[in-house]
């Protein structure tokens, strides 16, 4: 939940896309950087974006970082 709204949704997906495109440098939430790293790799990249898309489509039920 990169915007601290209380839910993970398409708005978070949009923020991650904006971050990857360089449109934004920080997320609305102070915890946004950690929340956007859904695979727990220590960086936010296209893999996190892919996992977020899979989550929103219902392909996965939790993020890899939650399993660690």
mmCIF file of the N, C-alpha and C atoms, coordinates in Angstrom:
data_MODEL
# 
_entry.id   MODEL 
# 
loop_
_atom_site.group_PDB 
_atom_site.id 
_atom_site.type_symbol 
_atom_site.label_atom_id 
_atom_site.label_alt_id 
_atom_site.label_comp_id 
_atom_site.label_asym_id 
_atom_site.label_entity_id 
_atom_site.label_seq_id 
_atom_site.pdbx_PDB_ins_code 
_atom_site.Cartn_x 
_atom_site.Cartn_y 
_atom_site.Cartn_z 
_atom_site.occupancy 
_atom_site.B_iso_or_equiv 
_atom_site.pdbx_formal_charge 
_atom_site.auth_seq_id 
_atom_site.auth_comp_id 
_atom_site.auth_asym_id 
_atom_site.auth_atom_id 
_atom_site.pdbx_PDB_model_num 
ATOM 1   N N  . UNK A 1 1  ? 0.843  -1.173  0.000   1.00 0.00 ? 1  UNK A N  1 
ATOM 2   C CA . UNK A 1 1  ? 0.000  0.000   0.000   1.00 0.00 ? 1  UNK A CA 1 
ATOM 3   C C  . UNK A 1 1  ? 0.896  1.246   0.000   1.00 0.00 ? 1  UNK A C  1 
ATOM 4   N N  . UNK A 1 2  ? 1.312  1.679   -1.155  1.00 0.00 ? 2  UNK A N  1 
ATOM 5   C CA . UNK A 1 2  ? 2.293  2.763   -1.263  1.00 0.00 ? 2  UNK A CA 1 
ATOM 6   C C  . UNK A 1 2  ? 1.722  4.146   -0.974  1.00 0.00 ? 2  UNK A C  1 
ATOM 7   N N  . UNK A 1 3  ? 0.394  4.269   -0.954  1.00 0.00 ? 3  UNK A N  1 
ATOM 8   C CA . UNK A 1 3  ? -0.204 5.573   -0.660  1.00 0.00 ? 3  UNK A CA 1 
ATOM 9   C C  . UNK A 1 3  ? -0.862 5.641   0.713   1.00 0.00 ? 3  UNK A C  1 
ATOM 10  N N  . UNK A 1 4  ? -0.717 4.582   1.495   1.00 0.00 ? 4  UNK A N  1 
ATOM 11  C CA . UNK A 1 4  ? -1.225 4.512   2.868   1.00 0.00 ? 4  UNK A CA 1 
ATOM 12  C C  . UNK A 1 4  ? -2.744 4.686   2.947   1.00 0.00 ? 4  UNK A C  1 
ATOM 13  N N  . UNK A 1 5  ? -3.449 4.150   1.961   1.00 0.00 ? 5  UNK A N  1 
ATOM 14  C CA . UNK A 1 5  ? -4.912 4.242   1.947   1.00 0.00 ? 5  UNK A CA 1 
ATOM 15  C C  . UNK A 1 5  ? -5.568 3.108   2.722   1.00 0.00 ? 5  UNK A C  1 
ATOM 16  N N  . UNK A 1 6  ? -4.789 2.096   3.057   1.00 0.00 ? 6  UNK A N  1 
ATOM 17  C CA . UNK A 1 6  ? -5.328 0.962   3.779   1.00 0.00 ? 6  UNK A CA 1 
ATOM 18  C C  . UNK A 1 6  ? -5.629 -0.242  2.909   1.00 0.00 ? 6  UNK A C  1 
ATOM 19  N N  . UNK A 1 7  ? -5.452 -0.098  1.595   1.00 0.00 ? 7  UNK A N  1 
ATOM 20  C CA . UNK A 1 7  ? -5.667 -1.236  0.700   1.00 0.00 ? 7  UNK A CA 1 
ATOM 21  C C  . UNK A 1 7  ? -4.682 -1.172  -0.469  1.00 0.00 ? 7  UNK A C  1 
ATOM 22  N N  . UNK A 1 8  ? -4.386 -2.338  -1.000  1.00 0.00 ? 8  UNK A N  1 
ATOM 23  C CA . UNK A 1 8  ? -3.523 -2.432  -2.173  1.00 0.00 ? 8  UNK A CA 1 
ATOM 24  C C  . UNK A 1 8  ? -4.419 -2.507  -3.387  1.00 0.00 ? 8  UNK A C  1 
ATOM 25  N N  . UNK A 1 9  ? -4.317 -1.506  -4.262  1.00 0.00 ? 9  UNK A N  1 
ATOM 26  C CA . UNK A 1 9  ? -5.222 -1.429  -5.397  1.00 0.00 ? 9  UNK A CA 1 
ATOM 27  C C  . UNK A 1 9  ? -4.550 -0.808  -6.616  1.00 0.00 ? 9  UNK A C  1 
ATOM 28  N N  . UNK A 1 10 ? -5.353 -0.490  -7.624  1.00 0.00 ? 10 UNK A N  1 
ATOM 29  C CA . UNK A 1 10 ? -4.819 0.032   -8.881  1.00 0.00 ? 10 UNK A CA 1 
ATOM 30  C C  . UNK A 1 10 ? -4.146 1.390   -8.712  1.00 0.00 ? 10 UNK A C  1 
ATOM 31  N N  . UNK A 1 11 ? -4.495 2.120   -7.674  1.00 0.00 ? 11 UNK A N  1 
ATOM 32  C CA . UNK A 1 11 ? -3.832 3.402   -7.418  1.00 0.00 ? 11 UNK A CA 1 
ATOM 33  C C  . UNK A 1 11 ? -2.372 3.151   -7.045  1.00 0.00 ? 11 UNK A C  1 
ATOM 34  N N  . UNK A 1 12 ? -2.122 2.154   -6.226  1.00 0.00 ? 12 UNK A N  1 
ATOM 35  C CA . UNK A 1 12 ? -0.745 1.784   -5.874  1.00 0.00 ? 12 UNK A CA 1 
ATOM 36  C C  . UNK A 1 12 ? 0.015  1.337   -7.125  1.00 0.00 ? 12 UNK A C  1 
ATOM 37  N N  . UNK A 1 13 ? -0.656 0.564   -7.982  1.00 0.00 ? 13 UNK A N  1 
ATOM 38  C CA . UNK A 1 13 ? -0.073 0.112   -9.243  1.00 0.00 ? 13 UNK A CA 1 
ATOM 39  C C  . UNK A 1 13 ? 0.345  1.317   -10.079 1.00 0.00 ? 13 UNK A C  1 
ATOM 40  N N  . UNK A 1 14 ? -0.522 2.321   -10.136 1.00 0.00 ? 14 UNK A N  1 
ATOM 41  C CA . UNK A 1 14 ? -0.210 3.541   -10.881 1.00 0.00 ? 14 UNK A CA 1 
ATOM 42  C C  . UNK A 1 14 ? 0.978  4.292   -10.310 1.00 0.00 ? 14 UNK A C  1 
ATOM 43  N N  . UNK A 1 15 ? 1.059  4.357   -8.993  1.00 0.00 ? 15 UNK A N  1 
ATOM 44  C CA . UNK A 1 15 ? 2.202  5.031   -8.360  1.00 0.00 ? 15 UNK A CA 1 
ATOM 45  C C  . UNK A 1 15 ? 3.510  4.313   -8.662  1.00 0.00 ? 15 UNK A C  1 
ATOM 46  N N  . UNK A 1 16 ? 3.488  2.987   -8.633  1.00 0.00 ? 16 UNK A N  1 
ATOM 47  C CA . UNK A 1 16 ? 4.708  2.239   -8.954  1.00 0.00 ? 16 UNK A CA 1 
ATOM 48  C C  . UNK A 1 16 ? 5.102  2.485   -10.410 1.00 0.00 ? 16 UNK A C  1 
ATOM 49  N N  . UNK A 1 17 ? 4.136  2.517   -11.300 1.00 0.00 ? 17 UNK A N  1 
ATOM 50  C CA . UNK A 1 17 ? 4.424  2.794   -12.715 1.00 0.00 ? 17 UNK A CA 1 
ATOM 51  C C  . UNK A 1 17 ? 5.040  4.184   -12.862 1.00 0.00 ? 17 UNK A C  1 
ATOM 52  N N  . UNK A 1 18 ? 4.462  5.173   -12.198 1.00 0.00 ? 18 UNK A N  1 
ATOM 53  C CA . UNK A 1 18 ? 5.007  6.533   -12.253 1.00 0.00 ? 18 UNK A CA 1 
ATOM 54  C C  . UNK A 1 18 ? 6.428  6.578   -11.713 1.00 0.00 ? 18 UNK A C  1 
ATOM 55  N N  . UNK A 1 19 ? 6.691  5.844   -10.645 1.00 0.00 ? 19 UNK A N  1 
ATOM 56  C CA . UNK A 1 19 ? 8.030  5.796   -10.060 1.00 0.00 ? 19 UNK A CA 1 
ATOM 57  C C  . UNK A 1 19 ? 9.030  5.194   -11.056 1.00 0.00 ? 19 UNK A C  1 
ATOM 58  N N  . UNK A 1 20 ? 8.641  4.089   -11.669 1.00 0.00 ? 20 UNK A N  1 
ATOM 59  C CA . UNK A 1 20 ? 9.546  3.431   -12.618 1.00 0.00 ? 20 UNK A CA 1 
ATOM 60  C C  . UNK A 1 20 ? 9.807  4.296   -13.848 1.00 0.00 ? 20 UNK A C  1 
ATOM 61  N N  . UNK A 1 21 ? 8.826  5.081   -14.250 1.00 0.00 ? 21 UNK A N  1 
ATOM 62  C CA . UNK A 1 21 ? 8.995  5.975   -15.398 1.00 0.00 ? 21 UNK A CA 1 
ATOM 63  C C  . UNK A 1 21 ? 9.727  7.268   -15.044 1.00 0.00 ? 21 UNK A C  1 
ATOM 64  N N  . UNK A 1 22 ? 9.988  7.481   -13.755 1.00 0.00 ? 22 UNK A N  1 
ATOM 65  C CA . UNK A 1 22 ? 10.703 8.676   -13.315 1.00 0.00 ? 22 UNK A CA 1 
ATOM 66  C C  . UNK A 1 22 ? 9.816  9.892   -13.160 1.00 0.00 ? 22 UNK A C  1 
ATOM 67  N N  . UNK A 1 23 ? 8.511  9.705   -13.204 1.00 0.00 ? 23 UNK A N  1 
ATOM 68  C CA . UNK A 1 23 ? 7.579  10.820  -13.058 1.00 0.00 ? 23 UNK A CA 1 
ATOM 69  C C  . UNK A 1 23 ? 7.539  11.298  -11.608 1.00 0.00 ? 23 UNK A C  1 
ATOM 70  N N  . UNK A 1 24 ? 7.621  10.360  -10.673 1.00 0.00 ? 24 UNK A N  1 
ATOM 71  C CA . UNK A 1 24 ? 7.704  10.705  -9.250  1.00 0.00 ? 24 UNK A CA 1 
ATOM 72  C C  . UNK A 1 24 ? 8.975  10.098  -8.670  1.00 0.00 ? 24 UNK A C  1 
ATOM 73  N N  . UNK A 1 25 ? 9.478  10.695  -7.616  1.00 0.00 ? 25 UNK A N  1 
ATOM 74  C CA . UNK A 1 25 ? 10.692 10.201  -6.956  1.00 0.00 ? 25 UNK A CA 1 
ATOM 75  C C  . UNK A 1 25 ? 10.391 9.593   -5.591  1.00 0.00 ? 25 UNK A C  1 
ATOM 76  N N  . UNK A 1 26 ? 9.262  9.949   -5.000  1.00 0.00 ? 26 UNK A N  1 
ATOM 77  C CA . UNK A 1 26 ? 8.842  9.425   -3.703  1.00 0.00 ? 26 UNK A CA 1 
ATOM 78  C C  . UNK A 1 26 ? 7.359  9.062   -3.767  1.00 0.00 ? 26 UNK A C  1 
ATOM 79  N N  . UNK A 1 27 ? 6.951  8.200   -2.869  1.00 0.00 ? 27 UNK A N  1 
ATOM 80  C CA . UNK A 1 27 ? 5.559  7.795   -2.787  1.00 0.00 ? 27 UNK A CA 1 
ATOM 81  C C  . UNK A 1 27 ? 4.834  8.636   -1.741  1.00 0.00 ? 27 UNK A C  1 
ATOM 82  N N  . UNK A 1 28 ? 3.501  8.732   -1.821  1.00 0.00 ? 28 UNK A N  1 
ATOM 83  C CA . UNK A 1 28 ? 2.752  9.548   -0.862  1.00 0.00 ? 28 UNK A CA 1 
ATOM 84  C C  . UNK A 1 28 ? 2.936  9.111   0.595   1.00 0.00 ? 28 UNK A C  1 
ATOM 85  N N  . UNK A 1 29 ? 3.137  7.838   0.826   1.00 0.00 ? 29 UNK A N  1 
ATOM 86  C CA . UNK A 1 29 ? 3.311  7.323   2.180   1.00 0.00 ? 29 UNK A CA 1 
ATOM 87  C C  . UNK A 1 29 ? 4.786  7.316   2.559   1.00 0.00 ? 29 UNK A C  1 
ATOM 88  N N  . UNK A 1 30 ? 5.079  7.595   3.811   1.00 0.00 ? 30 UNK A N  1 
ATOM 89  C CA . UNK A 1 30 ? 6.470  7.541   4.267   1.00 0.00 ? 30 UNK A CA 1 
ATOM 90  C C  . UNK A 1 30 ? 7.014  6.121   4.200   1.00 0.00 ? 30 UNK A C  1 
ATOM 91  N N  . UNK A 1 31 ? 6.131  5.137   4.197   1.00 0.00 ? 31 UNK A N  1 
ATOM 92  C CA . UNK A 1 31 ? 6.513  3.730   4.096   1.00 0.00 ? 31 UNK A CA 1 
ATOM 93  C C  . UNK A 1 31 ? 6.399  3.222   2.652   1.00 0.00 ? 31 UNK A C  1 
ATOM 94  N N  . UNK A 1 32 ? 6.170  4.122   1.716   1.00 0.00 ? 32 UNK A N  1 
ATOM 95  C CA . UNK A 1 32 ? 5.923  3.752   0.332   1.00 0.00 ? 32 UNK A CA 1 
ATOM 96  C C  . UNK A 1 32 ? 7.052  2.996   -0.349  1.00 0.00 ? 32 UNK A C  1 
ATOM 97  N N  . UNK A 1 33 ? 8.279  3.374   -0.088  1.00 0.00 ? 33 UNK A N  1 
ATOM 98  C CA . UNK A 1 33 ? 9.415  2.692   -0.722  1.00 0.00 ? 33 UNK A CA 1 
ATOM 99  C C  . UNK A 1 33 ? 9.473  1.230   -0.298  1.00 0.00 ? 33 UNK A C  1 
ATOM 100 N N  . UNK A 1 34 ? 9.277  0.984   0.986   1.00 0.00 ? 34 UNK A N  1 
ATOM 101 C CA . UNK A 1 34 ? 9.294  -0.397  1.475   1.00 0.00 ? 34 UNK A CA 1 
ATOM 102 C C  . UNK A 1 34 ? 8.097  -1.170  0.936   1.00 0.00 ? 34 UNK A C  1 
ATOM 103 N N  . UNK A 1 35 ? 6.941  -0.538  0.908   1.00 0.00 ? 35 UNK A N  1 
ATOM 104 C CA . UNK A 1 35 ? 5.726  -1.192  0.423   1.00 0.00 ? 35 UNK A CA 1 
ATOM 105 C C  . UNK A 1 35 ? 5.798  -1.513  -1.067  1.00 0.00 ? 35 UNK A C  1 
ATOM 106 N N  . UNK A 1 36 ? 6.472  -0.674  -1.839  1.00 0.00 ? 36 UNK A N  1 
ATOM 107 C CA . UNK A 1 36 ? 6.570  -0.890  -3.284  1.00 0.00 ? 36 UNK A CA 1 
ATOM 108 C C  . UNK A 1 36 ? 7.524  -2.026  -3.644  1.00 0.00 ? 36 UNK A C  1 
ATOM 109 N N  . UNK A 1 37 ? 8.417  -2.361  -2.742  1.00 0.00 ? 37 UNK A N  1 
ATOM 110 C CA . UNK A 1 37 ? 9.368  -3.460  -2.972  1.00 0.00 ? 37 UNK A CA 1 
ATOM 111 C C  . UNK A 1 37 ? 8.684  -4.775  -2.612  1.00 0.00 ? 37 UNK A C  1 
ATOM 112 N N  . UNK A 1 38 ? 7.734  -5.187  -3.437  1.00 0.00 ? 38 UNK A N  1 
ATOM 113 C CA . UNK A 1 38 ? 6.888  -6.337  -3.094  1.00 0.00 ? 38 UNK A CA 1 
ATOM 114 C C  . UNK A 1 38 ? 7.612  -7.677  -3.169  1.00 0.00 ? 38 UNK A C  1 
ATOM 115 N N  . UNK A 1 39 ? 8.769  -7.724  -3.829  1.00 0.00 ? 39 UNK A N  1 
ATOM 116 C CA . UNK A 1 39 ? 9.517  -8.987  -3.857  1.00 0.00 ? 39 UNK A CA 1 
ATOM 117 C C  . UNK A 1 39 ? 10.611 -9.039  -2.800  1.00 0.00 ? 39 UNK A C  1 
ATOM 118 N N  . UNK A 1 40 ? 10.793 -7.944  -2.068  1.00 0.00 ? 40 UNK A N  1 
ATOM 119 C CA . UNK A 1 40 ? 11.753 -7.928  -0.972  1.00 0.00 ? 40 UNK A CA 1 
ATOM 120 C C  . UNK A 1 40 ? 13.204 -7.939  -1.400  1.00 0.00 ? 40 UNK A C  1 
ATOM 121 N N  . UNK A 1 41 ? 13.487 -7.482  -2.616  1.00 0.00 ? 41 UNK A N  1 
ATOM 122 C CA . UNK A 1 41 ? 14.851 -7.519  -3.137  1.00 0.00 ? 41 UNK A CA 1 
ATOM 123 C C  . UNK A 1 41 ? 15.706 -6.332  -2.695  1.00 0.00 ? 41 UNK A C  1 
ATOM 124 N N  . UNK A 1 42 ? 15.075 -5.307  -2.154  1.00 0.00 ? 42 UNK A N  1 
ATOM 125 C CA . UNK A 1 42 ? 15.822 -4.127  -1.755  1.00 0.00 ? 42 UNK A CA 1 
ATOM 126 C C  . UNK A 1 42 ? 15.777 -3.013  -2.777  1.00 0.00 ? 42 UNK A C  1 
ATOM 127 N N  . UNK A 1 43 ? 15.159 -3.264  -3.925  1.00 0.00 ? 43 UNK A N  1 
ATOM 128 C CA . UNK A 1 43 ? 15.005 -2.223  -4.938  1.00 0.00 ? 43 UNK A CA 1 
ATOM 129 C C  . UNK A 1 43 ? 13.626 -2.341  -5.579  1.00 0.00 ? 43 UNK A C  1 
ATOM 130 N N  . UNK A 1 44 ? 13.173 -1.238  -6.136  1.00 0.00 ? 44 UNK A N  1 
ATOM 131 C CA . UNK A 1 44 ? 11.882 -1.212  -6.819  1.00 0.00 ? 44 UNK A CA 1 
ATOM 132 C C  . UNK A 1 44 ? 12.165 -1.244  -8.313  1.00 0.00 ? 44 UNK A C  1 
ATOM 133 N N  . UNK A 1 45 ? 11.660 -2.280  -8.974  1.00 0.00 ? 45 UNK A N  1 
ATOM 134 C CA . UNK A 1 45 ? 11.928 -2.451  -10.401 1.00 0.00 ? 45 UNK A CA 1 
ATOM 135 C C  . UNK A 1 45 ? 10.734 -3.085  -11.103 1.00 0.00 ? 45 UNK A C  1 
ATOM 136 N N  . UNK A 1 46 ? 10.930 -3.458  -12.351 1.00 0.00 ? 46 UNK A N  1 
ATOM 137 C CA . UNK A 1 46 ? 9.840  -4.013  -13.150 1.00 0.00 ? 46 UNK A CA 1 
ATOM 138 C C  . UNK A 1 46 ? 9.319  -5.337  -12.601 1.00 0.00 ? 46 UNK A C  1 
ATOM 139 N N  . UNK A 1 47 ? 10.131 -6.038  -11.840 1.00 0.00 ? 47 UNK A N  1 
ATOM 140 C CA . UNK A 1 47 ? 9.675  -7.293  -11.229 1.00 0.00 ? 47 UNK A CA 1 
ATOM 141 C C  . UNK A 1 47 ? 8.594  -6.982  -10.187 1.00 0.00 ? 47 UNK A C  1 
ATOM 142 N N  . UNK A 1 48 ? 8.805  -5.956  -9.387  1.00 0.00 ? 48 UNK A N  1 
ATOM 143 C CA . UNK A 1 48 ? 7.786  -5.532  -8.423  1.00 0.00 ? 48 UNK A CA 1 
ATOM 144 C C  . UNK A 1 48 ? 6.504  -5.117  -9.159  1.00 0.00 ? 48 UNK A C  1 
ATOM 145 N N  . UNK A 1 49 ? 6.669  -4.400  -10.249 1.00 0.00 ? 49 UNK A N  1 
ATOM 146 C CA . UNK A 1 49 ? 5.530  -3.966  -11.060 1.00 0.00 ? 49 UNK A CA 1 
ATOM 147 C C  . UNK A 1 49 ? 4.752  -5.183  -11.576 1.00 0.00 ? 49 UNK A C  1 
ATOM 148 N N  . UNK A 1 50 ? 5.477  -6.193  -12.026 1.00 0.00 ? 50 UNK A N  1 
ATOM 149 C CA . UNK A 1 50 ? 4.847  -7.421  -12.516 1.00 0.00 ? 50 UNK A CA 1 
ATOM 150 C C  . UNK A 1 50 ? 4.096  -8.162  -11.418 1.00 0.00 ? 50 UNK A C  1 
ATOM 151 N N  . UNK A 1 51 ? 4.696  -8.255  -10.241 1.00 0.00 ? 51 UNK A N  1 
ATOM 152 C CA . UNK A 1 51 ? 4.023  -8.898  -9.118  1.00 0.00 ? 51 UNK A CA 1 
ATOM 153 C C  . UNK A 1 51 ? 2.754  -8.135  -8.716  1.00 0.00 ? 51 UNK A C  1 
ATOM 154 N N  . UNK A 1 52 ? 2.832  -6.812  -8.745  1.00 0.00 ? 52 UNK A N  1 
ATOM 155 C CA . UNK A 1 52 ? 1.658  -6.007  -8.405  1.00 0.00 ? 52 UNK A CA 1 
ATOM 156 C C  . UNK A 1 52 ? 0.522  -6.274  -9.401  1.00 0.00 ? 52 UNK A C  1 
ATOM 157 N N  . UNK A 1 53 ? 0.864  -6.363  -10.666 1.00 0.00 ? 53 UNK A N  1 
ATOM 158 C CA . UNK A 1 53 ? -0.147 -6.651  -11.688 1.00 0.00 ? 53 UNK A CA 1 
ATOM 159 C C  . UNK A 1 53 ? -0.767 -8.033  -11.462 1.00 0.00 ? 53 UNK A C  1 
ATOM 160 N N  . UNK A 1 54 ? 0.070  -9.022  -11.168 1.00 0.00 ? 54 UNK A N  1 
ATOM 161 C CA . UNK A 1 54 ? -0.435 -10.365 -10.896 1.00 0.00 ? 54 UNK A CA 1 
ATOM 162 C C  . UNK A 1 54 ? -1.354 -10.367 -9.679  1.00 0.00 ? 54 UNK A C  1 
ATOM 163 N N  . UNK A 1 55 ? -1.000 -9.612  -8.665  1.00 0.00 ? 55 UNK A N  1 
ATOM 164 C CA . UNK A 1 55 ? -1.823 -9.525  -7.456  1.00 0.00 ? 55 UNK A CA 1 
ATOM 165 C C  . UNK A 1 55 ? -3.191 -8.918  -7.775  1.00 0.00 ? 55 UNK A C  1 
ATOM 166 N N  . UNK A 1 56 ? -3.191 -7.835  -8.520  1.00 0.00 ? 56 UNK A N  1 
ATOM 167 C CA . UNK A 1 56 ? -4.446 -7.168  -8.853  1.00 0.00 ? 56 UNK A CA 1 
ATOM 168 C C  . UNK A 1 56 ? -5.339 -8.025  -9.744  1.00 0.00 ? 56 UNK A C  1 
ATOM 169 N N  . UNK A 1 57 ? -4.735 -8.861  -10.586 1.00 0.00 ? 57 UNK A N  1 
ATOM 170 C CA . UNK A 1 57 ? -5.502 -9.761  -11.445 1.00 0.00 ? 57 UNK A CA 1 
ATOM 171 C C  . UNK A 1 57 ? -5.948 -11.022 -10.720 1.00 0.00 ? 57 UNK A C  1 
ATOM 172 N N  . UNK A 1 58 ? -5.485 -11.209 -9.495  1.00 0.00 ? 58 UNK A N  1 
ATOM 173 C CA . UNK A 1 58 ? -5.869 -12.377 -8.714  1.00 0.00 ? 58 UNK A CA 1 
ATOM 174 C C  . UNK A 1 58 ? -5.061 -13.620 -9.010  1.00 0.00 ? 58 UNK A C  1 
ATOM 175 N N  . UNK A 1 59 ? -3.960 -13.467 -9.724  1.00 0.00 ? 59 UNK A N  1 
ATOM 176 C CA . UNK A 1 59 ? -3.093 -14.602 -10.068 1.00 0.00 ? 59 UNK A CA 1 
ATOM 177 C C  . UNK A 1 59 ? -2.316 -15.068 -8.836  1.00 0.00 ? 59 UNK A C  1 
ATOM 178 N N  . UNK A 1 60 ? -1.873 -14.117 -8.033  1.00 0.00 ? 60 UNK A N  1 
ATOM 179 C CA . UNK A 1 60 ? -1.212 -14.440 -6.760  1.00 0.00 ? 60 UNK A CA 1 
ATOM 180 C C  . UNK A 1 60 ? -2.019 -13.820 -5.625  1.00 0.00 ? 60 UNK A C  1 
ATOM 181 N N  . UNK A 1 61 ? -1.942 -14.413 -4.446  1.00 0.00 ? 61 UNK A N  1 
ATOM 182 C CA . UNK A 1 61 ? -2.710 -13.936 -3.292  1.00 0.00 ? 61 UNK A CA 1 
ATOM 183 C C  . UNK A 1 61 ? -1.872 -13.133 -2.298  1.00 0.00 ? 61 UNK A C  1 
ATOM 184 N N  . UNK A 1 62 ? -0.553 -13.299 -2.371  1.00 0.00 ? 62 UNK A N  1 
ATOM 185 C CA . UNK A 1 62 ? 0.344  -12.520 -1.514  1.00 0.00 ? 62 UNK A CA 1 
ATOM 186 C C  . UNK A 1 62 ? 1.639  -12.269 -2.265  1.00 0.00 ? 62 UNK A C  1 
ATOM 187 N N  . UNK A 1 63 ? 2.362  -11.258 -1.816  1.00 0.00 ? 63 UNK A N  1 
ATOM 188 C CA . UNK A 1 63 ? 3.610  -10.890 -2.458  1.00 0.00 ? 63 UNK A CA 1 
ATOM 189 C C  . UNK A 1 63 ? 4.768  -11.727 -1.907  1.00 0.00 ? 63 UNK A C  1 
ATOM 190 N N  . UNK A 1 64 ? 5.802  -11.937 -2.710  1.00 0.00 ? 64 UNK A N  1 
ATOM 191 C CA . UNK A 1 64 ? 6.965  -12.705 -2.232  1.00 0.00 ? 64 UNK A CA 1 
ATOM 192 C C  . UNK A 1 64 ? 7.570  -12.154 -0.938  1.00 0.00 ? 64 UNK A C  1 
ATOM 193 N N  . UNK A 1 65 ? 7.578  -10.848 -0.771  1.00 0.00 ? 65 UNK A N  1 
ATOM 194 C CA . UNK A 1 65 ? 8.137  -10.243 0.456   1.00 0.00 ? 65 UNK A CA 1 
ATOM 195 C C  . UNK A 1 65 ? 7.354  -10.660 1.692   1.00 0.00 ? 65 UNK A C  1 
ATOM 196 N N  . UNK A 1 66 ? 6.081  -10.968 1.543   1.00 0.00 ? 66 UNK A N  1 
ATOM 197 C CA . UNK A 1 66 ? 5.260  -11.398 2.673   1.00 0.00 ? 66 UNK A CA 1 
ATOM 198 C C  . UNK A 1 66 ? 5.613  -12.812 3.116   1.00 0.00 ? 66 UNK A C  1 
ATOM 199 N N  . UNK A 1 67 ? 6.217  -13.577 2.234   1.00 0.00 ? 67 UNK A N  1 
ATOM 200 C CA . UNK A 1 67 ? 6.561  -14.958 2.535   1.00 0.00 ? 67 UNK A CA 1 
ATOM 201 C C  . UNK A 1 67 ? 7.893  -15.064 3.265   1.00 0.00 ? 67 UNK A C  1 
ATOM 202 N N  . UNK A 1 68 ? 8.674  -13.981 3.278   1.00 0.00 ? 68 UNK A N  1 
ATOM 203 C CA . UNK A 1 68 ? 10.010 -14.000 3.897   1.00 0.00 ? 68 UNK A CA 1 
ATOM 204 C C  . UNK A 1 68 ? 9.913  -13.855 5.380   1.00 0.00 ? 68 UNK A C  1 
# 
